[in-house]
């Protein structure tokens, strides 16, 4: 979830590849991905509220989704101190 513009970004994933990568992840990551599919972008706190998961679990899920290049982030337009997350692709 780095904001570096010089980083090599992987090619966007198609729906079948997205599902394949998601299948290998823990249930918390699947739930966070589903919440982002329905309503995004969301901050970590908003994801915790929507998913009813603890903040720490949401952070873990976002890290796992990021490792698989399934989620991206940017700074919030409403509050530049926060990052908001959305599904990659």
C-alpha angles and dihedrals in degrees: 000000000000122000096217112133093200094061117110108251117209117237115271113272122237122230095264093049090045091055091046093053092043092052090066094054129091121267093257091059090048091052093048090049090051092050090050090048090057100038127013154203096038134164121237090258092050090049090052091051094046096044096038088228124135116261091248092054091048090051090051091048092050091050091051092047090048092051088057091045091240098124134045132191141204136176115277116255089214097049117015090198090069132068121217124208133216137169115276122238 
